[in-house]
Amino acid sequence: MGEQKQAKKRNFRRLWNVRINNAVRPLGLNYSTFIHSLYTKRVTLNRKVLSNMAISHPAVFAEVVKFVK
Protein backbone atom coordinates (compact mmCIF):
# COMPACT_ATOMS: atom_id res chain seq x y z
CA MET A 1 0.00 0.00 0.00
CA GLY A 2 2.81 2.42 0.84
CA GLU A 3 4.56 1.70 -2.45
CA GLN A 4 1.48 2.73 -4.43
CA LYS A 5 1.29 6.02 -2.55
CA GLN A 6 4.97 6.75 -3.21
CA ALA A 7 4.56 5.88 -6.88
CA LYS A 8 1.58 8.23 -7.14
CA LYS A 9 3.58 11.07 -5.56
CA ARG A 10 6.52 10.36 -7.87
CA ASN A 11 4.28 10.35 -10.95
CA PHE A 12 2.63 13.64 -10.02
CA ARG A 13 5.99 15.32 -9.38
CA ARG A 14 7.21 14.08 -12.78
CA LEU A 15 4.06 15.49 -14.41
CA TRP A 16 4.56 18.88 -12.72
CA ASN A 17 8.20 18.96 -13.82
CA VAL A 18 7.24 18.28 -17.45
CA ARG A 19 4.53 20.94 -17.39
CA ILE A 20 6.88 23.53 -15.89
CA ASN A 21 9.59 22.67 -18.41
CA ASN A 22 7.14 23.02 -21.31
CA ALA A 23 6.01 26.39 -19.97
CA VAL A 24 9.49 27.90 -19.41
CA ARG A 25 11.11 26.75 -22.68
CA PRO A 26 9.34 29.37 -24.85
CA LEU A 27 10.33 32.01 -22.27
CA GLY A 28 14.03 31.29 -22.74
CA LEU A 29 14.84 29.00 -19.80
CA ASN A 30 14.94 25.31 -19.12
CA TYR A 31 13.54 23.51 -16.08
CA SER A 32 16.73 23.19 -14.04
CA THR A 33 17.80 26.80 -14.60
CA PHE A 34 14.33 28.02 -13.68
CA ILE A 35 14.16 25.97 -10.46
CA HIS A 36 17.66 27.10 -9.48
CA SER A 37 16.71 30.73 -10.12
CA LEU A 38 13.63 30.32 -7.94
CA TYR A 39 15.79 29.16 -5.05
CA THR A 40 18.36 31.91 -5.48
CA LYS A 41 15.61 34.59 -5.58
CA ARG A 42 13.93 32.88 -2.58
CA VAL A 43 10.61 32.29 -4.31
CA THR A 44 8.76 29.66 -2.29
CA LEU A 45 6.17 28.45 -4.80
CA ASN A 46 6.15 24.69 -5.03
CA ARG A 47 6.04 22.66 -8.24
CA LYS A 48 2.34 21.88 -7.97
CA VAL A 49 1.43 25.57 -7.73
CA LEU A 50 3.83 26.50 -10.54
CA SER A 51 2.41 23.77 -12.77
CA ASN A 52 -1.19 24.88 -12.18
CA MET A 53 -0.21 28.51 -12.69
CA ALA A 54 1.49 27.71 -15.99
CA ILE A 55 -1.71 26.10 -17.26
CA SER A 56 -4.40 28.32 -15.72
CA HIS A 57 -2.66 31.71 -15.64
CA PRO A 58 0.14 31.81 -18.21
CA ALA A 59 0.52 35.60 -17.98
CA VAL A 60 1.15 35.43 -14.23
CA PHE A 61 3.54 32.51 -14.75
CA ALA A 62 5.43 34.56 -17.34
CA GLU A 63 5.81 37.36 -14.77
CA VAL A 64 7.26 34.89 -12.27
CA VAL A 65 9.73 33.71 -14.91
CA LYS A 66 10.63 37.31 -15.77
CA PHE A 67 11.21 38.04 -12.05
CA VAL A 68 13.66 35.16 -11.60
CA LYS A 69 15.55 35.72 -14.88
RAHU-V354020 format. One record per run of one state. SS is the DSSP state (A for helix, B for strand, O for the rest). FROM is the first residue (numbers start at 0). TO is the last residue. If there is no record, write none. Layout:
ss: (SS;SS)
from: (FROM;FROM)
to: (TO;TO)
This chain:
ss: (O;A;O;A;O;A;O;A;O)
from: (0;1;25;30;40;46;56;57;68)
to: (0;24;29;39;45;55;56;67;68)
